[in-house]
Amino acid sequence: MSNLIENGRLIAFHPGYYVKEYLEHQNMTQAELAKRLQISEKDVSKLVNGKKNLDEKLIDNLAIALGTSRESWENLDKKYKIVKRQIEEENKIERDKLIQKNMDYSFWKKLGVVKDTKDASEQVKELRKFLKIVSLEVLKTDNFLVQYKTAVKNIDDKNIINANAWVQTALNIGNVKIVESIDLNYLKSKLPDIRNMTVKDPQIFLPELRRIFEKSGVAFVLLPNLKNSGINGAVKWLGDDKVLLAMNNRRKYADTFWFALFHEIKHVFQQKKGHIIISGDNESVLDSKIDMLRLENEADNFAQEILIPSEEYNSFLKKEDFSFDSIEEFSRKINIQPGIVVGRLQRDKYVDYGSSLNKLKVKYIISR
């Protein structure tokens, strides 16, 4: 019956439900009521079937034609709308619970941005509030913040949901960070200093790095990995005077951390305002209105060249000596953490990923 809405716990009776009851009790036809109200029979049919809402004029006319008080119809209409909203919200929460099952609530709890609760309905409400969306169903939209190519078969809802959620989390945190006005020339001048940080411990270089970014107008956000998100980093201009640079800190080895950082810095320099540049896992293929393949290649080349200049790298390769001593000597010469050289050699397939040279790789403990 369309003149009532229910969800098993609540029932909302449309005022038309009571009009229909009255007509049956008075043995009055819809046609007769239409004449009394001076409206079409079609409108009366819509009313008794819950497809026409009350307005001030109809409330006045019903009170006269049916010999009732105006307040009674106002109250019926008010109660219907309140209960209807409750039912709709409860139904929406139940749908959102299905989406929330694909999300690791503890990710946001550890960040301190949601309440510590085990109640699924409360978790849904907390996530909606923090992510600034009226329903978690928004996260299923594959062109919301992160868009995957439709031809990719191994991307499912949980990937899209968590990718969008990770990026929105980075945006929320970046938006409230206070930085100076954007100054890309200053950031460019500090690239050698940032590179020199590769031989320092995170406790030393992270405060220095954050200060440089703040003075450059870059909101630097380090986030933990969110399961199934597949996102390594994101860059987005927040207006004309501030830019977000977000990174996933799950790859905590020095080589991957610094490569990813300079990769994202290049995306900042590319100045693609109005777009979110997403860096994803190798197995995930992202789509965009801009030429992401070109931008990603540029960012990869930039990171490689900053960390290990091609001239020095090619000279090192010619020696064909990839021993511990040789790598350490080369690293000292160019002032770089040795594990970064090992990582480059592994990516370029000069040494095996399972090589004992992995002992030269440094694993960071990085907090956001």
Salt bridges, closest charged atoms under 4 A:
GLU32 OE2 - ARG36 NH2 2.72
GLU56 OE1 - ARG70 NH2 2.31
ASP60 OD1 - ARG70 NE 2.30
GLU74 OE2 - ARG70 NH1 2.18
ASP77 OD2 - LYS81 NZ 3.20
GLU88 OE2 - LYS84 NZ 2.73
GLU89 OE1 - LYS92 NZ 3.91
GLU89 OE2 - ARG128 NH1 2.61
GLU90 OE2 - ARG9 NH2 2.26
GLU94 OE2 - LYS97 NZ 3.05
ASP96 OD2 - ARG128 NE 2.89
ASP116 OD1 - LYS109 NZ 3.83
GLU122 OE2 - LYS125 NZ 3.86
GLU137 OE2 - ARG95 NE 3.47
ASP156 OD2 - LYS158 NZ 2.77
ASP157 OD2 - LYS140 NZ 3.91
ASP193 OD2 - LYS190 NZ 3.25
GLU208 OE1 - LYS200 NZ 3.15
ASP255 OD2 - ARG347 NH1 3.94
ASP255 OD2 - LYS361 NZ 3.47
ASP281 OD1 - ARG250 NH2 2.36
ASP281 OD1 - ARG251 NH2 3.67
ASP287 OD1 - LYS149 NZ 3.40
ASP291 OD2 - ARG294 NE 3.76
GLU296 OE2 - HIS263 NE2 3.16
GLU296 OE2 - HIS267 NE2 2.61
GLU298 OE2 - ARG294 NH1 2.82
ASP300 OD1 - HIS263 ND1 2.86
ASP348 OD2 - ARG344 NE 2.91
